[in-house]
Amino acid sequence: MSAREIALLTLSACERQGAWSEGYLKKAIREARLDRRDAALAARLCFGILQNRLLLDFYIGKYSTMNPEKMEINVRNALRLGVYQMAFLTRIPHSAAVNESVALTRKHCKNPRAAGMVNGILRSVSRNIEKLPVIEQGDPVRYLSLRYSHPAWMVREFDLALGREETEALLSANNGEVPIVAQVNTCKTDMEHALSRLEAEGVSAARHPWLANCLTMTGTGDLEELPAFREGLLY
């Protein structure tokens, strides 16, 4: 299985079965034996889509004659995969995002015509990626709810407690990509050695700005598979 297929199946399991996203994703990655790079992509796709689901569905709805909520679960998530890659990730060619989503639709969806619909919607998004539909700001709660993919009732409560400006700052921060933070095991190594080991293993790591002997990391994939982690150099 590919990283995109793992992400699709995880997202659909979360909707259909109420699966815990992290637990299901880890299990699927291990069973598929993805390497660390593909595991990192699967995680980024899965969690990025969960974080931005309302916004993605807003975009999909603008290019579809069918409400996303009425689509088959796998169709909806295949569309979210494609739109997320084009709107949020800069290194993935649009053609790859579209073609993979269409292939996954063909493989996992019951309706034989669904792949054609997904292809048409995603190609429309691709053509308009620099001018995606703008969310109307006449209703501030609805705007913030869609823009940052938080439920309207939560936005309303934040707005009452914090005001508009602080609410938007909170929603933006809450929806950002969260780095992994690791504590260096100083009984086995030191900061410099830990940094050099992680660099050699292809992980981007930096000193935490205010926690002593801590690192922030990106691109780890499954952290538990890192040699440095397995050797107990960090936790």
C-alpha positions as CSV (number, residue, x, y, z in Angstrom):
1,M,0.0,0.0,0.0
2,S,1.1,3.6,-0.6
3,A,1.2,6.5,1.9
4,R,-2.0,7.9,0.2
5,E,-3.9,4.7,0.4
6,I,-3.0,4.3,4.1
7,A,-4.2,7.9,4.7
8,L,-7.5,7.2,2.9
9,L,-8.2,4.0,4.8
10,T,-7.4,5.7,8.1
11,L,-9.6,8.7,7.4
12,S,-12.5,6.5,6.4
13,A,-12.1,4.2,9.4
14,C,-12.3,7.3,11.6
15,E,-15.6,8.3,10.1
16,R,-17.1,4.9,9.6
17,Q,-15.9,3.1,12.8
18,G,-15.0,6.0,15.1
19,A,-11.4,4.7,15.0
20,W,-8.7,6.6,16.9
21,S,-6.7,8.2,14.1
22,E,-3.2,7.8,15.6
23,G,-3.7,4.2,16.7
24,Y,-5.2,3.1,13.4
25,L,-2.6,4.9,11.4
26,K,0.3,3.4,13.3
27,K,-1.1,-0.1,12.9
28,A,-1.7,0.4,9.1
29,I,1.8,1.8,8.6
30,R,3.4,-1.2,10.3
31,E,1.3,-3.7,8.4
32,A,2.1,-2.0,5.1
33,R,5.8,-1.8,6.1
34,L,6.1,1.7,4.8
35,D,9.6,3.3,5.1
36,R,10.0,6.3,7.2
37,R,9.6,8.8,4.4
38,D,6.3,7.3,3.3
39,A,5.1,6.9,6.9
40,A,5.8,10.6,7.4
41,L,3.7,11.5,4.3
42,A,0.8,9.2,5.4
43,A,0.8,10.9,8.8
44,R,1.0,14.4,7.3
45,L,-1.9,13.7,4.9
46,C,-4.1,12.1,7.6
47,F,-3.6,14.6,10.3
48,G,-3.6,17.6,7.9
49,I,-6.9,16.5,6.5
50,L,-8.5,16.0,9.9
51,Q,-7.3,19.4,10.9
52,N,-8.7,21.2,7.8
53,R,-11.7,19.0,7.0
54,L,-14.4,21.8,7.1
55,L,-12.3,24.0,4.8
56,L,-11.6,21.1,2.4
57,D,-15.3,20.3,2.2
58,F,-16.1,23.9,1.6
59,Y,-13.7,23.9,-1.5
60,I,-15.0,20.5,-2.7
61,G,-18.6,21.8,-2.4
62,K,-17.9,24.7,-4.6
63,Y,-16.7,22.5,-7.5
64,S,-19.3,19.7,-7.0
65,T,-23.0,19.4,-7.8
66,M,-23.3,17.0,-4.8
67,N,-22.9,18.0,-1.2
68,P,-19.8,16.3,0.2
69,E,-21.7,15.0,3.1
70,K,-23.9,12.9,0.7
71,M,-20.9,11.3,-1.0
72,E,-19.7,7.8,-0.2
73,I,-17.1,8.0,2.6
74,N,-14.2,6.8,0.4
75,V,-15.1,9.2,-2.4
76,R,-15.2,12.1,0.0
77,N,-11.9,11.3,1.5
78,A,-10.3,10.7,-1.9
79,L,-11.4,14.2,-2.8
80,R,-10.0,15.6,0.5
81,L,-6.7,13.9,-0.2
82,G,-6.4,15.5,-3.6
83,V,-7.5,19.0,-2.5
84,Y,-5.3,19.0,0.6
85,Q,-2.2,18.1,-1.4
86,M,-2.8,20.8,-3.9
87,A,-3.8,23.5,-1.5
88,F,-1.5,22.8,1.4
89,L,1.6,20.9,0.2
90,T,4.0,22.6,-2.2
91,R,6.2,19.7,-3.2
92,I,3.6,17.4,-4.6
93,P,2.8,17.9,-8.3
94,H,-0.9,18.5,-8.9
95,S,-1.0,15.7,-11.5
96,A,0.2,13.2,-8.9
97,A,-2.4,14.4,-6.4
98,V,-5.2,14.1,-8.9
99,N,-4.1,10.8,-10.5
100,E,-3.6,9.0,-7.1
101,S,-7.0,10.1,-5.8
102,V,-8.7,8.9,-8.9
103,A,-6.9,5.5,-8.7
104,L,-7.8,5.2,-5.0
105,T,-11.5,6.0,-5.9
106,R,-11.5,3.4,-8.6
107,K,-10.0,0.8,-6.2
108,H,-12.1,1.5,-3.0
109,C,-15.4,3.0,-4.1
110,K,-18.5,1.0,-5.1
111,N,-19.9,3.4,-7.7
112,P,-18.1,2.9,-11.0
113,R,-18.8,6.5,-12.0
114,A,-17.2,7.9,-8.9
115,A,-13.7,8.0,-10.3
116,G,-14.8,10.2,-13.2
117,M,-16.5,12.6,-10.7
118,V,-13.4,12.8,-8.6
119,N,-11.2,13.4,-11.6
120,G,-13.4,16.3,-12.8
121,I,-13.6,18.0,-9.4
122,L,-9.9,17.7,-8.7
123,R,-9.0,19.0,-12.2
124,S,-11.2,22.0,-11.6
125,V,-9.6,22.7,-8.3
126,S,-6.1,22.3,-9.9
127,R,-7.0,24.9,-12.6
128,N,-8.2,27.3,-9.9
129,I,-5.7,26.7,-7.2
130,E,-4.5,30.3,-7.2
131,K,-8.0,31.7,-6.9
132,L,-9.9,29.2,-4.7
133,P,-13.4,30.3,-3.5
134,V,-13.3,32.9,-0.8
135,I,-15.3,32.3,2.4
136,E,-17.8,35.2,2.9
137,Q,-17.1,37.1,6.1
138,G,-20.7,38.4,6.6
139,D,-21.1,35.8,9.4
140,P,-17.9,36.0,11.4
141,V,-18.5,32.8,13.3
142,R,-19.2,30.8,10.1
143,Y,-16.2,32.4,8.5
144,L,-13.8,31.4,11.3
145,S,-15.4,28.0,11.6
146,L,-14.7,27.2,8.0
147,R,-11.4,29.0,7.7
148,Y,-9.9,27.1,10.6
149,S,-12.1,24.0,10.6
150,H,-13.5,24.3,14.2
151,P,-17.1,23.7,15.0
152,A,-19.3,26.8,15.0
153,W,-20.4,26.3,18.6
154,M,-16.7,26.3,19.8
155,V,-15.9,29.4,17.7
156,R,-18.9,31.2,19.3
157,E,-17.7,30.3,22.8
158,F,-14.2,31.5,22.1
159,D,-15.5,34.7,20.6
160,L,-17.6,35.5,23.6
161,A,-14.7,34.8,26.0
162,L,-11.8,36.3,24.0
163,G,-13.1,38.6,21.3
164,R,-12.6,38.3,17.6
165,E,-8.9,39.0,17.2
166,E,-7.8,36.7,20.0
167,T,-10.2,34.0,18.8
168,E,-8.7,34.0,15.3
169,A,-5.1,33.8,16.7
170,L,-6.1,30.9,18.9
171,L,-7.8,29.0,16.1
172,S,-4.8,29.6,13.8
173,A,-2.3,28.3,16.4
174,N,-4.5,25.4,17.3
175,N,-4.6,24.3,13.7
176,G,-0.9,24.5,13.0
177,E,1.4,21.6,12.3
178,V,2.7,20.4,15.7
179,P,6.4,19.4,15.9
180,I,7.4,16.4,17.8
181,V,9.3,17.3,21.0
182,A,11.8,14.8,22.5
183,Q,13.8,14.8,25.6
184,V,17.5,13.8,25.2
185,N,18.5,11.0,27.6
186,T,21.6,12.6,29.1
187,C,22.4,9.3,30.9
188,K,23.4,7.9,27.4
189,T,24.3,10.9,25.2
190,D,24.4,14.7,25.0
191,M,22.6,17.3,22.9
192,E,25.3,17.5,20.2
193,H,25.6,13.8,19.7
194,A,21.8,13.4,19.6
195,L,21.6,16.2,16.9
196,S,24.3,14.6,14.8
197,R,22.6,11.1,15.0
198,L,19.2,12.4,14.0
199,E,20.7,14.4,11.1
200,A,22.4,11.2,9.9
201,E,19.1,9.4,10.1
202,G,17.4,12.0,7.9
203,V,15.5,13.8,10.6
204,S,15.3,17.6,10.9
205,A,16.0,18.5,14.6
206,A,16.7,21.7,16.5
207,R,17.2,22.7,20.1
208,H,13.9,23.5,21.8
209,P,13.7,27.3,22.4
210,W,13.2,27.1,26.1
211,L,13.2,23.5,27.4
212,A,16.6,22.2,28.5
213,N,18.0,19.1,26.8
214,C,14.9,19.0,24.5
215,L,14.6,18.8,20.7
216,T,11.9,19.7,18.2
217,M,11.8,17.3,15.3
218,T,10.1,17.0,11.9
219,G,10.2,14.3,9.3
220,T,10.5,11.5,11.8
221,G,7.9,9.1,10.3
222,D,7.2,6.5,12.9
223,L,9.3,7.8,15.8
224,E,9.4,4.4,17.4
225,E,11.3,3.0,14.3
226,L,14.1,5.6,14.6
227,P,17.4,3.9,15.6
228,A,18.2,6.8,18.0
229,F,14.8,6.3,19.7
230,R,15.2,2.5,19.9
231,E,18.6,2.9,21.4
232,G,17.2,5.1,24.2
233,L,19.0,8.2,23.2
234,L,15.8,10.2,23.4
235,Y,12.2,9.8,24.5
